[in-house]
Amino acid sequence: MTTVSPEFVADLAAEAEAAGITGLVAAAVINHEGRILLVRRKPDDYLGGMWEIPSGKVETGETVLDGLRRETTEETGLAIDRITGYLGHFDYRNSHGGTTRQLNFAVTVERTEPIVLTEHDAHRWALPAELPEVSDAVRQLITS
């Protein structure tokens, strides 16, 4: 796991831009007592029914770390206490046909309950060995 500094994360964003990536997503891997928080996409969303880690688009003018904090709170109601490491990235085709790079960070949160969902229809704390339907990239991220 790589230590996170604002300069390191700015370099990640610059590398993505140089590679022709059209969007950045910041994602939080929240581990509580050996379980990872997953949220399920609503059935009518892009990739509906798929489970994922809390994540969202980094807005124009926003740093990746600010986007990580905002999206985690918006999607779960939880506030990040600390960003403890960078876990790597993966690229995927987004709903607009472009390529999105998801930057994944290990985080701790101020509290783990209550979880308030605004963009998903369910949440679950899952053991890495017992993951529901997640993408191959998320499965590899969580189990490696």
Backbone bond lengths (Angstrom), bond angles and torsions (degrees), N, CA, C in turn:
res aa  C-N    CA-C-N  psi(-1)  N-CA   C-N-CA  omega(-1)  CA-C   N-CA-C  phi
1 M - - - 1.451 - - 1.529 107.64 -
2 T 1.319 116.38 134.65 1.456 122.32 -176.59 1.524 110.44 -94.87
3 T 1.321 116.93 138.00 1.451 121.96 175.58 1.523 109.40 -66.09
4 V 1.323 115.91 145.17 1.460 121.13 -174.46 1.526 110.44 -108.05
5 S 1.332 116.00 124.78 1.460 121.81 170.88 1.521 106.89 -127.33
6 P 1.323 118.27 156.70 1.469 119.74 177.90 1.536 112.31 -55.74
7 E 1.331 117.38 -36.47 1.459 121.10 -179.94 1.532 111.09 -67.45
8 F 1.323 116.34 -43.03 1.462 121.26 177.90 1.524 110.51 -59.35
9 V 1.323 116.95 -45.07 1.467 121.29 -178.09 1.527 110.78 -69.66
10 A 1.327 117.66 -36.39 1.470 120.14 176.08 1.530 110.09 -62.84
11 D 1.327 116.91 -37.29 1.473 121.02 176.34 1.530 110.75 -64.25
12 L 1.333 117.82 -39.24 1.468 120.98 177.51 1.526 110.43 -60.66
13 A 1.332 116.22 -43.85 1.468 120.53 179.67 1.522 110.84 -64.83
14 A 1.315 117.17 -40.86 1.469 121.19 179.21 1.526 110.83 -65.40
15 E 1.335 117.28 -40.35 1.465 121.14 177.51 1.527 110.97 -61.93
16 A 1.321 117.12 -40.67 1.464 121.05 179.14 1.521 110.48 -64.24
17 E 1.316 116.63 -44.24 1.464 120.73 179.09 1.531 110.61 -61.88
18 A 1.326 116.25 -43.70 1.468 120.50 179.91 1.527 111.54 -64.17
19 A 1.332 117.08 -27.31 1.463 121.70 -179.97 1.532 112.28 -85.12
20 G 1.327 116.75 1.65 1.459 119.90 178.69 1.516 114.75 82.99
21 I 1.305 117.35 16.84 1.467 121.64 178.18 1.531 108.35 -69.72
22 T 1.338 116.53 133.99 1.466 120.13 -175.08 1.524 113.90 -93.08
23 G 1.331 118.04 -13.20 1.463 120.12 179.47 1.505 111.02 -154.40
24 L 1.312 115.93 150.28 1.464 122.04 176.33 1.521 108.85 -116.41
25 V 1.325 114.75 138.01 1.452 122.34 174.27 1.524 106.83 -122.66
26 A 1.325 116.02 136.81 1.465 121.73 175.25 1.525 107.43 -106.25
27 A 1.332 116.56 132.88 1.461 121.17 -175.09 1.524 111.19 -129.22
28 A 1.335 114.98 143.21 1.457 122.51 -177.85 1.519 110.94 -110.05
29 V 1.323 116.28 122.02 1.454 121.51 171.07 1.523 105.83 -96.77
30 I 1.325 114.93 106.74 1.467 121.91 -177.19 1.520 107.24 -104.67
31 N 1.318 116.18 113.99 1.453 122.76 -178.44 1.520 108.16 -107.65
32 H 1.334 116.23 123.35 1.466 121.40 177.75 1.526 107.55 -130.35
33 E 1.322 115.27 114.12 1.465 121.94 178.42 1.526 111.42 53.90
34 G 1.344 116.01 41.88 1.452 121.01 176.10 1.518 115.41 83.09
35 R 1.324 117.35 0.11 1.461 121.91 178.74 1.521 109.68 -111.35
36 I 1.334 115.61 146.71 1.465 122.61 -178.72 1.526 109.00 -105.29
37 L 1.332 116.12 135.23 1.457 120.13 177.68 1.526 109.67 -75.48
38 L 1.327 115.37 124.77 1.461 122.34 175.28 1.518 108.97 -121.57
39 V 1.311 116.01 148.29 1.460 122.60 176.19 1.528 107.54 -126.04
40 R 1.345 116.39 147.78 1.471 120.49 -176.42 1.521 110.68 -106.75
41 R 1.331 115.55 130.97 1.459 122.22 178.44 1.532 109.33 -66.28
42 K 1.323 116.62 140.51 1.459 121.23 178.02 1.529 109.60 -62.23
43 P 1.344 117.21 149.03 1.465 120.68 -175.80 1.529 114.76 -55.77
44 D 1.329 118.29 -31.88 1.464 120.27 -176.97 1.528 113.00 -91.16
45 D 1.347 118.18 2.89 1.463 122.57 176.29 1.526 110.56 -82.36
46 Y 1.335 114.76 164.41 1.465 120.99 169.06 1.528 107.42 -56.35
47 L 1.310 117.84 130.95 1.467 123.50 -175.84 1.534 111.66 59.09
48 G 1.328 115.89 37.44 1.463 121.97 -178.59 1.518 113.19 -52.09
49 G 1.332 116.39 139.96 1.453 123.49 179.42 1.517 114.45 86.22
50 M 1.318 117.38 -11.69 1.471 121.68 -179.03 1.534 108.99 -76.78
51 W 1.315 115.47 139.20 1.458 121.56 174.40 1.522 108.41 -88.13
52 E 1.326 116.37 146.60 1.459 121.58 -178.93 1.520 109.29 -152.37
53 I 1.321 115.09 170.13 1.460 119.63 172.53 1.534 106.98 -85.21
54 P 1.330 117.94 153.65 1.470 119.21 178.50 1.527 110.76 -56.17
55 S 1.323 115.75 128.54 1.464 120.10 -175.00 1.514 109.66 -162.36
56 G 1.314 115.36 162.11 1.451 118.84 176.55 1.504 112.33 -173.20
57 K 1.310 113.19 167.47 1.459 121.99 -175.79 1.529 111.52 -66.02
58 V 1.315 114.92 135.86 1.459 121.23 172.73 1.531 106.23 -80.69
59 E 1.316 116.84 121.53 1.467 121.96 -176.12 1.531 111.21 -77.46
60 T 1.314 116.00 156.22 1.460 122.38 176.31 1.527 109.58 -56.98
61 G 1.330 116.18 131.58 1.457 121.41 179.42 1.522 114.30 84.08
62 E 1.302 117.56 -0.47 1.461 123.21 -178.29 1.531 108.91 -105.87
63 T 1.324 117.92 142.13 1.459 119.36 174.36 1.529 108.72 -76.21
64 V 1.316 116.24 159.91 1.461 120.84 177.94 1.528 110.23 -58.97
65 L 1.326 117.31 -43.48 1.462 120.13 -178.15 1.523 112.04 -67.79
66 D 1.336 117.48 -36.37 1.467 119.78 175.02 1.525 110.14 -65.09
67 G 1.340 116.52 -40.72 1.459 120.66 177.39 1.524 111.59 -63.41
68 L 1.318 116.64 -39.82 1.466 121.63 177.46 1.522 110.66 -59.18
69 R 1.317 116.20 -48.28 1.472 120.42 -179.57 1.534 110.82 -64.17
70 R 1.330 116.72 -46.56 1.474 121.00 -177.99 1.522 111.00 -62.73
71 E 1.338 116.65 -50.31 1.467 120.05 -176.89 1.527 111.93 -64.05
72 T 1.318 117.90 -39.46 1.464 120.22 178.68 1.525 110.10 -60.70
73 T 1.316 116.98 -45.34 1.462 120.43 179.38 1.523 111.28 -67.22
74 E 1.340 117.16 -44.80 1.467 120.37 -179.99 1.519 112.05 -60.24
75 E 1.319 117.68 -42.22 1.458 120.95 -173.68 1.522 114.38 -83.96
76 T 1.339 117.94 -24.91 1.468 119.69 -173.88 1.531 114.34 -126.20
77 G 1.329 117.18 -16.49 1.455 120.10 -173.42 1.518 112.75 79.84
78 L 1.333 117.39 2.13 1.466 121.71 -178.82 1.525 110.00 -96.78
79 A 1.322 115.61 144.60 1.466 121.15 178.32 1.525 109.33 -104.69
80 I 1.320 115.63 131.54 1.465 120.43 177.36 1.516 109.70 -68.85
81 D 1.324 115.35 130.91 1.455 122.42 176.04 1.534 108.98 -89.40
82 R 1.348 116.17 -51.34 1.470 121.11 -179.53 1.517 110.44 -143.96
83 I 1.311 115.22 146.30 1.462 121.89 170.71 1.523 104.73 -99.06
84 T 1.328 116.40 112.03 1.458 119.96 -169.70 1.521 113.88 -97.29
85 G 1.337 118.08 -12.17 1.453 118.64 177.96 1.515 112.79 177.31
86 Y 1.323 114.77 162.61 1.463 122.82 175.18 1.519 107.42 -100.23
87 L 1.331 117.06 128.82 1.456 122.13 -174.31 1.525 113.50 -104.62
88 G 1.323 116.61 2.01 1.453 119.56 -179.89 1.515 111.85 107.85
89 H 1.331 115.06 -175.81 1.470 119.62 -177.50 1.526 110.13 -139.03
90 F 1.315 114.77 165.22 1.455 121.60 167.94 1.522 107.73 -144.59
91 D 1.325 114.99 155.01 1.466 122.10 -179.51 1.519 108.93 -109.04
92 Y 1.343 115.83 147.70 1.459 120.05 176.64 1.521 110.11 -151.19
93 R 1.325 115.61 161.30 1.462 123.55 177.35 1.519 107.60 -77.29
94 N 1.332 117.08 125.40 1.461 119.74 179.61 1.533 110.85 -90.41
95 S 1.316 117.06 177.46 1.468 121.97 -175.56 1.522 112.87 -67.15
96 H 1.322 118.21 -13.86 1.470 122.58 179.37 1.528 112.03 -98.95
97 G 1.340 117.17 2.94 1.457 121.19 178.21 1.516 114.54 88.55
98 G 1.336 117.62 -0.69 1.460 121.20 177.59 1.517 110.63 -89.72
99 T 1.314 115.51 -178.95 1.460 120.70 177.49 1.521 109.25 -106.90
100 T 1.315 114.80 127.98 1.464 122.23 177.87 1.519 108.22 -109.45
101 R 1.313 116.21 139.95 1.466 121.95 173.61 1.516 108.08 -106.87
102 Q 1.319 116.01 123.60 1.461 121.36 176.70 1.517 109.03 -98.61
103 L 1.335 115.66 118.09 1.465 123.28 177.31 1.524 107.33 -95.41
104 N 1.312 117.49 124.43 1.465 122.54 -171.62 1.524 111.43 -110.78
105 F 1.327 114.80 131.04 1.460 121.33 -176.24 1.521 111.03 -127.36
106 A 1.324 116.36 138.34 1.458 121.97 170.55 1.524 106.80 -80.01
107 V 1.333 115.78 130.61 1.455 119.75 -178.84 1.521 110.05 -136.50
108 T 1.325 114.56 158.92 1.457 120.66 166.85 1.521 106.39 -113.40
109 V 1.325 115.79 152.86 1.460 120.67 -179.40 1.521 109.75 -116.75
110 E 1.335 114.83 157.22 1.463 119.89 -177.46 1.524 111.59 -63.66
111 R 1.334 116.70 -35.54 1.463 123.05 176.74 1.528 106.99 -152.74
112 T 1.323 118.02 156.86 1.466 120.63 -177.39 1.531 113.19 -102.86
113 E 1.285 118.70 -4.66 1.471 123.01 178.42 1.524 108.32 -143.85
114 P 1.322 118.68 154.08 1.454 126.68 -6.90 1.531 110.76 -79.76
115 I 1.319 115.87 152.54 1.458 121.09 174.34 1.527 106.96 -94.81
116 V 1.320 115.50 125.38 1.464 121.97 -179.17 1.523 107.65 -114.59
117 L 1.327 115.62 109.76 1.464 121.03 -177.63 1.521 110.83 -88.83
118 T 1.322 116.46 134.23 1.464 120.91 177.05 1.525 111.61 -118.81
119 E 1.330 118.10 -25.88 1.459 121.26 -175.61 1.525 112.66 -121.03
120 H 1.317 118.14 -2.30 1.458 123.32 -177.16 1.526 108.64 -126.37
121 D 1.344 116.07 164.50 1.460 118.01 -177.84 1.527 114.17 -106.33
122 A 1.337 117.72 -4.20 1.466 120.52 178.07 1.522 109.30 -161.56
123 H 1.339 114.56 160.10 1.463 119.84 172.72 1.527 108.26 -137.01
124 R 1.323 114.57 162.13 1.458 120.11 -179.64 1.522 108.38 -158.71
125 W 1.337 115.21 142.51 1.455 121.18 170.26 1.525 105.44 -96.45
126 A 1.327 117.65 111.43 1.461 121.44 -172.07 1.526 111.65 -114.24
127 L 1.303 115.11 140.99 1.459 120.55 171.00 1.525 108.37 -71.19
128 P 1.318 118.69 141.46 1.467 120.49 179.80 1.531 113.53 -54.04
129 A 1.320 117.92 -31.08 1.464 121.11 -179.46 1.530 112.54 -81.96
130 E 1.330 117.64 -6.66 1.474 121.43 -175.76 1.520 111.07 -129.52
131 L 1.328 116.97 48.16 1.460 120.51 -177.08 1.518 111.20 -76.77
132 P 1.340 117.16 141.25 1.461 120.46 172.85 1.536 108.98 -75.62
133 E 1.326 117.97 -161.16 1.466 122.13 -178.27 1.528 110.35 -69.11
134 V 1.338 115.47 101.57 1.463 122.80 175.39 1.525 107.44 -122.85
135 S 1.315 116.61 164.02 1.465 119.71 176.72 1.527 109.24 -67.20
136 D 1.321 115.38 158.87 1.468 119.68 176.73 1.521 110.98 -58.55
137 A 1.354 116.68 -37.70 1.464 120.42 -178.84 1.527 111.01 -65.20
138 V 1.339 117.39 -41.92 1.470 120.36 178.81 1.530 109.78 -68.33
139 R 1.335 117.37 -40.72 1.466 120.13 178.59 1.526 110.31 -59.28
140 Q 1.321 116.86 -45.50 1.472 120.87 -179.80 1.520 110.31 -64.57
141 L 1.323 117.45 -41.19 1.467 121.68 179.00 1.530 110.96 -59.14
142 I 1.322 116.66 -45.05 1.452 121.45 -174.67 1.526 112.04 -77.17
143 T 1.316 117.64 -35.36 1.465 119.79 -173.32 1.512 114.90 -94.13
144 S 1.352 117.59 -7.39 1.473 117.95 -178.80 1.507 111.94 -95.65
